[in-house]
Amino acid sequence: MHTIAHSPGSSTMSVTFTVDEPDPRTEVILDIDFLLHASWPDLDHLVLRPAGEVISPRSLTVELPSDVEITYRFLRRPFLDPTVSVPAPTLDHLRALCTSGRPDPDALEHIHNPFGSEVTSSVLRGPDATDGHPVWNQGEPSSSAVTVGRLRTPRGRLVTIVHVSAKPIDELVIVLDGDVWMDSLELPFALARWDRPTTAFALVSTPDRENLVDRRFMSALLTEEVLPIVDDHLSAGARTAVTIVGHSYGGLAAAGLACDHPDRFGSAIIGSGSFWYRDSHDARDDVEPGDLTVGLRTAPSTVLAGSRFLLHVGREEGGMIDQSQMFADAVAAAGAEAELRLYSGGHDYAWYRHALFDALDALNR
């Protein structure tokens, strides 16, 4: 469970996380994406500890911004004996640890975490958090029925088509992280509350990470496989406006597609794009821009004229903010319209879901 102590007018809150774990050989760690990942490998301050000699329950109090909407989970690992020397942990150790994540059994709202560990996370909303986009308000009645169809590309990749009526389609939204939006967030229920009957969504099952960063692979997948079968299924002509959507590595892939094929993808919606990525080495902590941004800096000033990039990133994501800003500046210099918006949170679908519909609404204003 979690409890919040917040003084009116304060921009922060004290959140106490409590969990039952009777096994004295097991250590319990709080995992909030922007907290744990930024502090790795020093996790000592995120360990839940008993109040006295009784091993359970255990708790931890952390100070957080009072307006965040985040997901969290509890990780478990064997208790580390401080007298025994262990090798320095690596990113692979972190990913392995994340697979032990479990949701808070006392939290009412959960999201299946898509970032590698495939664990279910609990949602925490601060007292000053915004209401978010109304399509995610479960209390709102659905406005219309949603049609869901499933297609397979020639190479077997799943594409799920979602739209709310049989009206002619004049806008197509392709989402690269499609399995997340279907299985974790149940996007069709949100679309039923969204009044856009001439928009169709094509949700593409997520390729492996090494394919997401391969621009030739993604170009072939989308332009040669996905778009033809989607256009045929929807009877959509070449004039249908197409928006490409992606988050994290998928955001990098979506940005690359919009840069490489501005004639097909006139708009891109990108959340926490991995713009730090470099082919040469793991550059996630570098302050210099990644390969995609560097390449754009030498592009002609009109190559992306008419394109639109709507980017969003979590306020607590550190260097991701600067990387997103450098990319936004680069596409603007190449002729595109670019907008970067900060949301209160970390690397997290808790607010991505709101940002997606905020951006889609902005595209049509």
C-alpha positions as CSV (number, residue, x, y, z in Angstrom):
1,M,0.0,0.0,0.0
2,H,1.0,3.6,-0.1
3,T,-0.1,6.6,2.0
4,I,0.4,10.3,1.1
5,A,1.2,13.2,3.5
6,H,0.8,16.5,1.7
7,S,0.4,20.1,3.0
8,P,-1.8,22.3,0.9
9,G,0.3,24.7,-1.2
10,S,3.4,22.5,-1.1
11,S,4.8,21.2,-4.4
12,T,6.0,18.0,-2.8
13,M,4.5,15.1,-0.9
14,S,5.8,12.4,1.4
15,V,4.7,9.0,0.2
16,T,5.1,6.0,2.5
17,F,5.2,2.6,0.8
18,T,4.4,-0.5,2.9
19,V,4.6,-4.2,2.0
20,D,4.3,-7.5,3.8
21,E,7.3,-9.7,3.3
22,P,7.9,-12.3,6.1
23,D,11.0,-14.0,4.6
24,P,14.1,-12.5,6.3
25,R,16.2,-13.7,3.5
26,T,14.4,-11.5,0.9
27,E,15.1,-7.8,0.4
28,V,12.2,-5.6,-1.0
29,I,13.0,-2.6,-3.2
30,L,10.7,0.1,-4.4
31,D,10.9,0.6,-8.2
32,I,9.6,3.8,-9.6
33,D,11.2,4.2,-13.0
34,F,12.8,7.6,-12.7
35,L,13.9,6.9,-9.1
36,L,15.4,3.4,-9.5
37,H,17.0,3.7,-12.9
38,A,18.7,7.0,-12.2
39,S,20.2,5.7,-8.9
40,W,21.4,2.3,-10.1
41,P,23.6,0.7,-8.8
42,D,23.1,2.4,-5.4
43,L,19.7,1.0,-4.3
44,D,20.2,1.2,-0.6
45,H,17.9,4.2,-0.1
46,L,15.1,2.4,-2.0
47,V,15.1,-0.7,0.3
48,L,11.9,-1.1,2.4
49,R,12.9,-1.8,6.0
50,P,11.0,-3.0,9.2
51,A,10.2,-0.5,11.9
52,G,11.6,-2.7,14.7
53,E,12.8,-6.3,15.3
54,V,9.7,-7.8,13.5
55,I,10.7,-8.4,9.9
56,S,7.2,-7.6,8.4
57,P,5.7,-5.3,7.4
58,R,8.4,-3.1,5.9
59,S,8.2,0.5,4.7
60,L,9.9,3.3,3.0
61,T,9.1,7.0,2.8
62,V,10.2,9.1,-0.2
63,E,9.6,12.7,-1.2
64,L,8.0,13.2,-4.6
65,P,6.5,16.0,-6.6
66,S,2.8,16.3,-5.6
67,D,1.6,16.5,-9.2
68,V,3.1,13.3,-10.5
69,E,1.2,10.4,-12.0
70,I,3.5,7.4,-11.9
71,T,3.6,3.6,-11.7
72,Y,5.5,1.7,-9.1
73,R,6.1,-1.9,-8.1
74,F,8.0,-3.9,-5.5
75,L,11.1,-5.8,-6.5
76,R,12.6,-8.7,-4.5
77,R,16.1,-10.2,-4.4
78,P,18.0,-12.3,-1.9
79,F,19.3,-10.3,1.0
80,L,22.9,-9.1,0.2
81,D,25.4,-10.0,2.9
82,P,27.5,-6.8,3.3
83,T,30.6,-8.9,4.3
84,V,30.6,-10.8,1.0
85,S,32.2,-9.1,-2.1
86,V,29.9,-9.2,-5.2
87,P,30.7,-8.0,-8.7
88,A,29.6,-4.5,-9.7
89,P,26.1,-4.6,-11.0
90,T,25.3,-3.9,-14.7
91,L,22.3,-2.8,-16.7
92,D,21.5,-6.5,-17.3
93,H,21.4,-7.1,-13.6
94,L,18.9,-4.3,-13.3
95,R,16.7,-5.8,-16.0
96,A,16.9,-9.2,-14.3
97,L,15.9,-7.6,-11.0
98,C,13.0,-5.8,-12.6
99,T,11.5,-9.2,-13.6
100,S,10.8,-9.8,-9.9
101,G,8.4,-6.8,-9.8
102,R,5.0,-7.2,-8.3
103,P,2.1,-4.7,-8.0
104,D,0.8,-3.3,-4.8
105,P,-2.1,-5.6,-3.8
106,D,-3.8,-2.7,-2.1
107,A,-3.8,-0.3,-5.1
108,L,-6.9,-0.2,-7.2
109,E,-5.4,0.9,-10.6
110,H,-2.7,-1.1,-12.5
111,I,-0.9,-0.9,-15.8
112,H,1.0,-3.8,-17.3
113,N,4.6,-2.4,-17.5
114,P,5.9,-2.7,-21.1
115,F,9.5,-1.7,-20.6
116,G,11.3,-5.0,-20.8
117,S,10.3,-6.7,-17.5
118,E,6.6,-7.5,-18.5
119,V,5.4,-7.0,-14.9
120,T,2.3,-5.3,-13.7
121,S,2.7,-2.0,-12.0
122,S,0.4,0.0,-9.7
123,V,-0.6,3.6,-10.4
124,L,0.0,6.5,-7.9
125,R,-1.5,9.9,-8.5
126,G,-0.4,12.8,-6.4
127,P,-3.0,15.2,-4.9
128,D,-2.0,17.9,-7.4
129,A,-2.0,15.7,-10.5
130,T,-4.1,16.8,-13.4
131,D,-7.3,14.9,-14.3
132,G,-5.6,13.8,-17.6
133,H,-7.4,13.2,-20.8
134,P,-11.1,12.3,-20.3
135,V,-11.0,9.2,-22.5
136,W,-9.2,7.4,-19.7
137,N,-12.0,8.3,-17.2
138,Q,-13.6,4.9,-16.5
139,G,-16.7,6.7,-15.2
140,E,-17.5,8.2,-18.5
141,P,-19.9,6.2,-20.7
142,S,-18.7,5.0,-24.1
143,S,-20.0,7.1,-26.9
144,S,-19.9,4.5,-29.6
145,A,-19.1,0.9,-30.5
146,V,-15.5,0.1,-31.5
147,T,-14.6,-2.2,-34.3
148,V,-11.4,-4.3,-33.8
149,G,-9.8,-6.3,-36.6
150,R,-6.5,-8.2,-36.7
151,L,-4.3,-8.5,-39.8
152,R,-1.0,-10.2,-40.4
153,T,1.8,-8.8,-42.6
154,P,3.4,-11.0,-45.2
155,R,6.1,-11.8,-42.6
156,G,3.7,-12.5,-39.9
157,R,3.7,-9.4,-37.8
158,L,0.4,-8.6,-36.1
159,V,-1.4,-5.4,-36.9
160,T,-4.6,-4.6,-35.0
161,I,-7.1,-2.2,-36.6
162,V,-9.3,-0.2,-34.3
163,H,-11.9,2.4,-35.3
164,V,-15.3,3.5,-34.0
165,S,-17.6,3.4,-37.0
166,A,-18.0,2.4,-40.7
167,K,-17.6,6.0,-41.9
168,P,-14.9,6.8,-44.5
169,I,-11.5,7.1,-42.9
170,D,-9.7,10.3,-43.4
171,E,-7.0,9.9,-40.7
172,L,-4.8,7.0,-39.9
173,V,-2.8,6.7,-36.7
174,I,-0.1,4.0,-36.7
175,V,1.1,3.1,-33.2
176,L,4.4,1.1,-33.0
177,D,3.9,-0.1,-29.5
178,G,0.6,-1.6,-30.4
179,D,0.7,-4.7,-28.1
180,V,1.2,-2.4,-25.1
181,W,-1.8,-0.2,-26.0
182,M,-4.0,-3.2,-26.6
183,D,-2.9,-5.6,-23.8
184,S,-1.8,-3.1,-21.1
185,L,-4.0,-0.1,-21.6
186,E,-7.0,-1.5,-23.5
187,L,-7.0,1.3,-26.0
188,P,-10.4,0.4,-27.6
189,F,-12.2,1.4,-24.4
190,A,-10.6,4.9,-24.6
191,L,-11.4,5.2,-28.3
192,A,-15.0,4.5,-27.6
193,R,-15.0,7.7,-25.5
194,W,-13.2,9.8,-28.1
195,D,-15.4,11.6,-30.6
196,R,-13.3,11.0,-33.8
197,P,-15.3,8.6,-36.0
198,T,-13.2,9.1,-39.2
199,T,-9.9,8.2,-37.5
200,A,-8.6,4.6,-37.5
201,F,-5.7,3.2,-35.5
202,A,-3.3,0.6,-36.7
203,L,-1.5,-0.9,-33.7
204,V,1.7,-2.7,-34.8
205,S,3.2,-5.4,-32.5
206,T,6.5,-4.1,-31.1
207,P,9.6,-5.3,-32.9
208,D,12.7,-6.3,-30.9
209,R,14.8,-3.4,-29.7
210,E,17.6,-4.1,-32.2
211,N,15.0,-3.8,-35.0
212,L,13.5,-0.6,-33.6
213,V,16.8,1.2,-34.0
214,D,17.4,-0.2,-37.5
215,R,15.9,2.5,-39.8
216,R,16.1,0.3,-42.9
217,F,14.2,-2.5,-41.1
218,M,11.6,-0.2,-39.8
219,S,11.2,1.6,-43.2
220,A,10.6,-1.8,-44.9
221,L,8.2,-3.0,-42.2
222,L,6.0,0.1,-42.3
223,T,6.1,1.2,-46.0
224,E,6.2,-2.3,-47.6
225,E,4.2,-4.4,-45.2
226,V,2.0,-2.5,-42.8
227,L,0.7,0.4,-44.8
228,P,-0.3,-1.7,-47.9
229,I,-2.4,-4.2,-45.9
230,V,-3.9,-1.4,-43.7
231,D,-4.8,0.7,-46.7
232,D,-6.4,-2.3,-48.4
233,H,-8.3,-3.2,-45.3
234,L,-9.7,0.3,-44.7
235,S,-10.0,1.2,-48.4
236,A,-7.9,4.2,-47.6
237,G,-6.4,6.2,-50.4
238,A,-3.0,7.8,-50.6
239,R,-4.5,11.1,-49.5
240,T,-5.3,9.8,-46.0
241,A,-3.3,11.7,-43.4
242,V,-1.0,9.3,-41.5
243,T,0.4,10.0,-38.0
244,I,3.1,7.7,-36.6
245,V,3.3,7.2,-32.8
246,G,6.0,5.7,-30.6
247,H,7.5,5.8,-27.1
248,S,11.0,5.2,-25.9
249,Y,12.8,3.1,-28.5
250,G,9.6,3.1,-30.4
251,G,9.6,6.9,-30.3
252,L,13.1,6.9,-31.8
253,A,11.8,4.5,-34.6
254,A,8.7,6.7,-35.2
255,A,10.9,9.8,-35.4
256,G,13.2,8.1,-37.9
257,L,10.2,7.0,-40.1
258,A,8.8,10.6,-40.1
259,C,12.2,11.9,-41.1
260,D,12.9,9.3,-43.8
261,H,9.3,9.3,-45.3
262,P,7.7,12.8,-44.8
263,D,5.5,12.0,-47.8
264,R,3.9,9.1,-46.0
265,F,4.1,10.2,-42.3
266,G,3.1,13.8,-42.1
267,S,2.9,13.9,-38.3
268,A,4.7,12.1,-35.5
269,I,3.8,11.8,-31.9
270,I,6.8,10.8,-29.8
271,G,7.0,10.1,-26.1
272,S,10.4,10.0,-24.3
273,G,12.1,9.2,-27.6
274,S,15.5,7.5,-27.1
275,F,17.3,10.3,-29.1
276,W,20.5,9.6,-27.2
277,Y,20.9,6.4,-29.2
278,R,24.2,5.9,-31.1
279,D,25.3,2.9,-33.1
280,S,28.8,3.1,-31.8
281,H,28.2,2.6,-28.0
282,D,25.6,2.9,-25.2
283,A,25.2,6.7,-25.1
284,R,22.2,6.9,-22.8
285,D,24.3,9.1,-20.3
286,D,25.9,11.2,-23.0
287,V,25.1,14.9,-23.2
288,E,25.8,15.1,-26.9
289,P,22.9,14.3,-29.3
290,G,22.4,10.8,-30.8
291,D,22.8,9.7,-34.4
292,L,19.4,10.7,-35.6
293,T,19.7,14.3,-34.4
294,V,23.3,14.6,-35.6
295,G,22.2,13.5,-39.1
296,L,19.4,16.0,-39.2
297,R,21.7,18.9,-38.4
298,T,23.2,18.7,-41.9
299,A,19.8,18.2,-43.7
300,P,18.5,20.9,-46.1
301,S,16.3,23.5,-44.4
302,T,13.2,22.5,-46.3
303,V,13.5,18.7,-46.3
304,L,10.8,18.4,-43.6
305,A,8.6,21.3,-44.7
306,G,5.0,20.5,-44.0
307,S,5.8,17.9,-41.3
308,R,4.7,18.1,-37.7
309,F,6.4,16.6,-34.7
310,L,4.7,16.6,-31.3
311,L,7.0,15.4,-28.6
312,H,6.4,14.8,-24.9
313,V,8.8,13.8,-22.1
314,G,8.6,13.3,-18.4
315,R,9.8,16.2,-16.2
316,E,11.7,13.7,-14.1
317,E,13.6,12.1,-17.0
318,G,16.8,14.1,-16.7
319,G,18.9,14.0,-19.9
320,M,15.9,12.7,-21.9
321,I,14.6,16.3,-21.8
322,D,17.7,17.8,-23.3
323,Q,17.9,15.0,-26.0
324,S,14.2,15.7,-27.0
325,Q,14.8,19.4,-27.2
326,M,17.9,18.9,-29.4
327,F,15.9,16.7,-31.7
328,A,13.0,19.2,-31.8
329,D,15.4,22.0,-32.7
330,A,17.0,19.8,-35.4
331,V,13.7,19.0,-37.2
332,A,12.6,22.6,-36.9
333,A,15.8,23.7,-38.6
334,A,14.9,21.1,-41.3
335,G,11.6,22.9,-42.0
336,A,9.2,21.0,-39.7
337,E,6.8,22.3,-37.1
338,A,8.0,21.0,-33.7
339,E,6.5,21.2,-30.2
340,L,7.9,19.7,-27.0
341,R,5.7,19.4,-23.9
342,L,6.8,18.3,-20.4
343,Y,4.5,16.1,-18.3
344,S,4.8,15.5,-14.6
345,G,6.3,12.0,-14.3
346,G,9.0,9.6,-15.4
347,H,9.5,7.1,-18.2
348,D,6.0,5.9,-17.8
349,Y,2.8,4.9,-19.6
350,A,0.8,6.4,-16.7
351,W,1.0,9.8,-18.4
352,Y,1.9,8.6,-22.0
353,R,-1.7,7.6,-22.3
354,H,-2.9,11.1,-21.7
355,A,-0.2,12.7,-23.8
356,L,-1.1,10.6,-26.8
357,F,-4.7,12.0,-26.9
358,D,-3.6,15.5,-26.0
359,A,-1.3,15.4,-29.0
360,L,-4.0,13.9,-31.3
361,D,-6.4,16.7,-30.3
362,A,-3.7,19.3,-30.9
363,L,-3.1,17.9,-34.4
364,N,-6.7,18.7,-35.3
365,R,-6.9,22.2,-33.8
